[in-house]
């Protein structure tokens, strides 16, 4: 018999967080999240998401054992931005049992129905600005920072329940030990043609925060036309800055200006999943030593997000960003790169990735289903 229980105690929350550690025990490509970070992220008062939306976490039990988990949640910011009335699910993890999976998804659907929603989309943990999408292709390599990993059978479980594809998102992979010659030629020509000036994130703490506020403004303006995009609230932005600032390499966060006006940005991060891998979710003196050693050996980076204000798009500013990222990253040993995620409908970014000789190596999928 399968029982679905709402997470209501600290022990329930710990069980919710620890389930993936059991499910992925034999998967060498899974990256364990830090347990204390997960506790905070899932707790109202510690995550700015809960300032505007609500969520309920659920656990599935079979014969007294935890065998699945899911979140059901609203996103008032999404519905306001897109004039939708949909609910969401996320944090889906499950044993290979259709009855368990369907019970979890049905519970999430019922919760959203009770909130008056007419559809459900996911997986999103919790928003499109967090980890999102189900991995449906590319299970043979570990995910990069802030990207998800899934067990291959999840796709079957979700689709058998009746959820259908809403959108695919691609991750492109590139391994370069020197800057592509074509990119070097393009960079020099584009700099002259556009008159753009690029500066990296200031090393001064006060100015750095101002630079990041500039990035926030550009991101909000540049991404407003993208499918599913939801602007960060001020609270979410400051939370994200607090999370990423200690990890960011200032030389890999770039801002473009034309005539002293900020018009674009690029956020490239060293892939700290290489560090998380050795910590196995724990923070203690031993794992901190392992982390310090692993940090010095990071060989990969992810371009997390990039945006150019609409009137300045199609001028090659994104190409200049990529050139500088290569020029800065390669001497630091960051020779493996990921550009992600890219919507399957974003033909411009797909062309740029192909120009950079990057190959699509992972596909993430968002699903949806009407609620009747």
C-alpha positions in Angstrom: 0.0 0.0 0.0 1.3 3.5 -0.9 0.8 6.4 1.5 1.4 10.0 0.6 2.2 12.2 3.5 2.7 16.0 3.7 6.1 17.1 5.0 5.3 18.8 8.4 8.2 18.1 10.7 12.0 18.6 10.6 12.4 14.8 10.4 10.1 14.7 7.4 12.1 17.5 5.7 15.3 15.6 6.4 13.8 12.4 4.9 12.7 14.5 1.9 16.3 15.8 1.4 18.0 12.5 2.0 15.9 10.4 -0.4 18.1 11.2 -3.5 21.2 10.1 -1.6 19.6 6.6 -1.6 18.2 6.6 -5.1 21.5 7.8 -6.7 23.8 5.8 -4.6 25.1 3.8 -7.6 25.0 6.7 -10.1 28.5 8.2 -10.4 27.2 11.2 -12.3 24.9 12.5 -9.5 26.1 15.5 -7.6 25.0 15.6 -3.9 23.7 19.0 -2.8 24.8 20.4 0.5 22.3 19.2 3.1 22.4 22.4 5.2 21.8 24.5 2.0 18.8 22.3 1.1 17.3 22.6 4.5 17.4 26.4 4.2 16.2 26.5 0.6 13.1 24.5 1.5 12.2 26.4 4.6 10.0 29.5 4.6 11.9 32.5 6.0 15.1 31.4 4.4 14.1 31.4 0.7 12.6 34.6 -0.9 10.4 32.4 -3.0 8.1 32.0 0.0 7.6 35.8 0.2 5.3 35.6 -2.8 4.3 32.0 -3.3 3.5 28.9 -1.3 4.5 25.2 -1.5 3.7 21.9 0.0 6.2 19.0 0.1 5.1 15.4 0.0 6.7 12.0 0.7 5.6 8.7 -0.6 5.8 5.6 1.7 5.6 2.0 0.8 5.8 -0.7 3.5 7.0 2.0 5.9 9.9 3.1 3.6 10.3 6.5 1.9 10.1 5.7 -1.9 9.3 9.1 -3.5 9.0 12.8 -3.0 7.5 15.8 -4.8 6.6 19.5 -4.2 3.4 21.2 -5.2 3.7 24.9 -5.4 2.3 28.1 -6.8 4.2 30.9 -8.5 2.3 34.2 -8.3 5.1 35.9 -10.2 4.8 33.6 -13.2 1.0 33.9 -13.4 1.3 37.7 -13.1 3.9 37.9 -15.8 2.3 35.5 -18.3 -1.4 36.0 -17.3 -1.6 32.3 -16.7 -3.4 30.3 -14.0 -1.1 27.3 -13.6 0.4 25.6 -10.7 3.7 23.7 -10.5 5.5 20.6 -9.2 9.2 20.0 -8.5 11.8 18.1 -6.6 10.4 14.9 -8.1 12.4 11.8 -7.1 11.0 8.3 -7.1 11.7 4.6 -7.2 11.0 2.8 -10.5 7.3 2.2 -9.6 4.5 3.7 -11.7 2.0 3.5 -8.9 4.2 5.5 -6.6 5.0 8.1 -9.3 1.4 8.5 -10.3 0.3 8.9 -6.6 2.8 11.7 -6.1 1.9 13.5 -9.3 -1.8 13.1 -8.6 -1.3 14.6 -5.1 0.5 17.6 -6.6 -2.2 18.0 -9.1 -4.9 17.9 -6.5 -3.1 20.4 -4.3 -2.9 22.8 -7.3 -6.5 22.2 -8.2 -7.5 23.1 -4.6 -5.6 26.4 -5.2 -7.8 27.1 -8.2 -5.2 26.3 -10.8 -6.2 25.0 -14.2 -2.9 23.4 -15.2 0.3 22.0 -13.7 3.9 22.4 -15.1 7.2 21.0 -14.0 9.6 20.0 -12.7 10.7 23.4 -11.4 12.6 23.6 -8.1 10.9 26.1 -7.4 11.1 28.6 -10.3 12.5 28.8 -13.8 15.4 30.8 -12.2 16.2 27.8 -10.0 17.1 24.3 -11.1 14.5 23.2 -13.6 13.7 20.6 -16.1 13.9 16.8 -16.2 17.0 15.4 -17.8 15.8 13.2 -20.7 19.1 12.9 -22.7 22.8 13.0 -21.5 22.9 10.8 -18.4 26.5 9.7 -19.0 28.1 12.9 -17.6 27.6 14.9 -14.4 25.6 18.1 -14.4 27.2 21.5 -14.0 26.5 24.0 -11.4 22.8 24.7 -10.9 21.7 22.1 -13.4 19.7 18.9 -12.6 20.4 15.2 -13.0 17.7 12.6 -13.2 17.3 8.8 -13.4 16.5 7.6 -16.9 13.2 6.0 -16.0 11.7 9.3 -14.7 10.7 10.3 -18.2 8.6 7.1 -18.6 7.0 7.6 -15.1 6.1 11.2 -15.8 4.8 10.6 -19.4 2.8 7.6 -18.3 0.9 9.8 -15.8 -0.2 11.9 -18.7 2.1 14.9 -18.6 3.3 16.1 -22.1 6.2 18.2 -23.2 5.9 21.9 -22.8 9.5 22.9 -23.8 12.9 21.4 -24.2 16.1 23.1 -23.1 19.5 22.2 -24.4 22.9 22.3 -22.7 25.9 22.8 -25.1 29.3 21.5 -24.4 32.7 22.8 -25.5 36.2 21.8 -24.7 38.9 24.3 -25.9 42.5 24.6 -24.9 42.9 27.7 -27.1 40.6 30.4 -28.4 39.0 29.3 -31.7 40.6 31.3 -34.5 37.3 32.3 -36.0 36.1 33.7 -32.7 39.3 35.8 -32.5 38.7 37.3 -35.9 35.1 38.0 -35.2 35.9 39.6 -31.9 38.3 42.2 -33.3 35.8 43.2 -36.1 32.8 43.3 -33.8 34.6 45.6 -31.3 35.2 48.1 -34.0 31.7 47.9 -35.5 29.8 48.1 -32.2 31.9 50.5 -30.2 31.0 48.3 -27.2 33.1 48.4 -24.0 33.3 45.4 -21.7 34.2 45.5 -18.1 34.2 42.7 -15.5 32.8 42.6 -12.0 34.5 45.1 -9.7 36.7 43.6 -7.0 35.6 46.4 -4.7 32.7 45.0 -2.6 30.5 48.1 -2.7 31.0 48.6 -6.4 30.6 44.9 -7.1 27.1 44.9 -5.6 26.2 48.0 -7.8 27.6 46.0 -10.8 25.3 43.1 -9.9 22.3 45.5 -9.6 23.1 46.6 -13.2 23.2 42.9 -14.2 19.8 42.5 -12.5 18.3 45.4 -14.4 19.6 44.1 -17.8 18.5 40.6 -17.1 14.9 41.7 -16.3 14.7 43.8 -19.5 16.6 41.4 -21.8 14.8 38.2 -20.8 11.2 39.6 -20.6 10.4 38.2 -24.1 11.6 34.6 -23.4 9.2 31.7 -23.0 8.5 31.0 -19.3 10.7 33.9 -18.0 9.8 35.2 -14.6 11.6 38.3 -13.3 13.4 37.9 -10.0 11.9 39.8 -7.1 14.2 42.1 -5.2 14.3 39.5 -2.4 15.1 36.7 -4.8 17.8 38.7 -6.5 19.6 39.6 -3.2 19.3 36.0 -2.1 20.9 34.8 -5.3 23.7 37.4 -5.1 24.4 36.3 -1.5 24.6 32.7 -2.8 26.7 33.3 -5.9 29.0 36.2 -4.9 31.4 34.0 -2.8 31.6 31.6 -5.7 31.9 34.0 -8.6 35.1 34.8 -10.4 34.8 38.6 -11.0 36.8 38.3 -14.2 34.1 36.0 -15.6 31.1 38.3 -14.9 31.0 40.7 -17.8 29.0 43.9 -18.4 28.8 45.6 -21.9 28.3 49.3 -22.3 27.7 51.4 -25.4 27.9 55.2 -25.0 28.1 54.6 -21.2 24.8 52.8 -21.2 24.8 49.2 -19.9 23.3 47.0 -22.6 24.3 43.4 -21.9 25.8 41.0 -19.4 27.3 37.5 -19.2 27.5 35.4 -16.1 30.0 32.5 -16.3 30.7 30.5 -13.2 33.4 28.0 -12.3 31.7 24.6 -12.1 31.5 24.2 -8.3 29.8 20.8 -8.8 33.4 19.5 -9.0 33.7 20.6 -5.4 30.3 19.4 -4.2 31.1 16.0 -5.6 33.8 15.4 -3.0 31.8 16.8 -0.1 28.9 14.3 -0.5 26.4 16.7 1.0 28.3 17.2 4.3 30.0 20.3 5.8 32.6 19.3 8.3 36.4 19.8 8.7 37.3 16.9 6.5 34.9 17.8 3.6 36.1 21.4 3.8 39.7 20.3 3.3 38.6 18.2 0.4 36.6 21.1 -1.0 39.6 23.5 -0.8 41.8 21.0 -2.7 39.0 20.4 -5.3 38.4 24.1 -5.8 42.0 24.6 -7.0 41.5 21.8 -9.6 38.2 23.0 -11.2 38.5 22.5 -15.0 35.0 23.4 -16.2 32.7 26.4 -16.2 29.1 27.1 -17.1 27.7 30.2 -18.8 24.7 30.4 -16.6 23.0 33.3 -18.2 23.6 36.0 -20.8 21.4 38.9 -21.9 21.4 41.8 -24.3 18.8 44.5 -24.3 16.5 44.0 -27.3 17.5 47.1 -29.3 21.2 46.0 -29.1 20.7 42.3 -30.0 22.0 40.8 -33.3 25.1 43.0 -33.1 27.5 40.3 -31.9 27.8 41.4 -28.3 27.2 37.8 -27.2 30.1 36.7 -29.4 32.4 39.3 -27.7 31.3 37.9 -24.3 32.2 34.4 -25.3 35.6 35.5 -26.6 36.5 37.2 -23.4 35.2 34.2 -21.3 37.5 31.9 -23.3 40.5 34.3 -23.1 40.0 34.6 -19.3 39.0 31.1 -18.5 41.5 29.0 -20.5 44.6 30.3 -18.6 42.8 29.5 -15.4 42.5 25.9 -16.5 38.8 26.2 -17.3 39.0 24.3 -20.6 35.6 22.6 -20.5 32.5 24.8 -20.8 28.8 24.5 -20.9 26.3 27.0 -22.3 23.0 26.3 -20.7 20.2 26.3 -20.8 19.1 27.2 -24.3 15.4 27.0 -25.2 14.8 24.8 -28.2 13.0 27.8 -29.8 16.0 30.2 -29.3 17.4 29.9 -32.8 19.8 32.9 -32.2 21.6 31.3 -29.2 21.6 27.9 -31.0 23.4 29.5 -33.9 25.9 31.1 -31.6 26.6 27.8 -29.8 27.1 26.1 -33.2 29.5 28.9 -34.3 31.5 28.2 -31.1 31.7 24.5 -32.2 29.8 23.5 -29.1 27.7 20.4 -29.2 24.3 19.7 -27.6 25.0 17.0 -25.0 22.1 17.2 -22.6 18.3 17.9 -23.0 16.1 19.0 -20.2 12.3 18.9 -20.5 9.5 20.8 -18.8 6.1 19.0 -18.8 2.6 20.2 -18.3 -1.0 18.9 -18.0 -4.4 20.5 -17.7 -6.2 20.1 -14.4 -9.8 19.2 -14.7 
